[in-house]
Amino acid sequence: MLRLEARAEPSRAMIYLSPVFALGLTLVAGVVLFEIMGVPAGDALYAFFIEPLSSLYGLTELGVKATPLILIGVALAIGFRANVWNIGAEGQLTLGAIFGGGVGLLLYDVDSKWVLPAMLLAAMLGGMLWAAIPAFLRTRFNTSEILVSLMLTYVATLLLSYLVHGPWRDPDGFNFPESRMFHDAASLPIIFPDSRLHIGFALALFVVVAAWFVISRTLIGFQIQVIGRAPRAGAYAGFSHKKLIWMTLLFAGAAAGLAGVIEVSGPIGQLLPSISPGYGFTAIIVAFVGRLHPVGVLLASLLMALSYLGGENAQISLNLPLAVTGVFQGLLLFMLLACDVLIRYRIRIGPIVSKIDAGNTA
């Protein structure tokens, strides 16, 4: 008989082993899924996880896909540590693309090295303004930032759709809903020739290092951890929860906005009605798989980026639907939540023996 037995204290080893077990169970579930779909499991797993990494171009594409996940995932992880549940990073990403892309279109005829920095700053401002709405409502009226940030995502998507269908539509684009292509001054420099890997990936790595330093070496990082683990102790120490709400939400908005403009000025090159396959939502999974630690988020982002690449590759080579990517990501989160039970409980095998029975036996 299998049963769960409470641990005397949470297992530190399982905190880090839980994502590994979750990944293994996800692969097992994937094998079952592919067999049900009538696809050889070995071929499908190879197309998903091995073939995308078999070339230098595939490795650079992994960095391209991972960049927005790293930026958003690190920022969300810091907020989640402080019990600030920002679920609307997708909308903040969209606003960043609108603000940054708008600057690029406004300066379409300007060939200056300052165009790209202006776009990045405008994108961060746009994401921060969108994140400031749930921050204000939470600190002023105690409104749930989960609902507000999530609903604002759809507002941002509709705003982007209106712009590319209307005032920002390319006059030479044969009436397609898209903006002009950004010129060279508004495009991110490429790191490796004959690839799409841009300088945004290096910027994402810098954010990982900076976030680790803030969390582990600064007073603000200490306040975030105390408020997240023991709010009453933090309040007794004089730490302001409202201040941390503003700081974490604005930082997440800035990071998501930066991810948005990096997408449109990098691999996409223009504004489209849809500029993200759901990076803002996937970054939530990334944050938890990475155990809310910047380095863990980096590794989890590479894993999720691989799932995007694998899904596209399996769609081409095996004619699998692209929705399989979302299924894998959902399975990973589900398995992680299940395996996290082992942090506070251990599995026991054998009959249940009550204290009374134990006494009678003695």
Secondary structure, 3 states (H helix, E strand, C coil): CEEEEECCCCCHHHHHHHHHHHHHHHHHHHHHHHHHCCCCHHHHHHHHHHHHHCCHHHHHHHHHHHHHHHHHHHHHHHHHHCCCCCCCHHHHHHHHHHHHHHHHHHCCCCCCCCHHHHHHHHHHHHHHHHHHHHHHHHHHHCCCHHHHHHHHHHHHHHHHHHHHHCCCCCCCCCCCCCCCCCCHHHCCCECCCCCCCEHHHHHHHHHHHHHHHHHHHCHHHHHHHHHHHCHHHHHHCCCCHHHHHHHHHHHHHHHHHHHHHHHHHHHHCCCCCCCCCCHHHHHHHHHHHCCCCHHHHHHHHHHHHHHHHHHHHHHHHCCCCCHHHHHHHHHHHHHHHHHCHHHHEEEEECCCCCHHHHHHHC
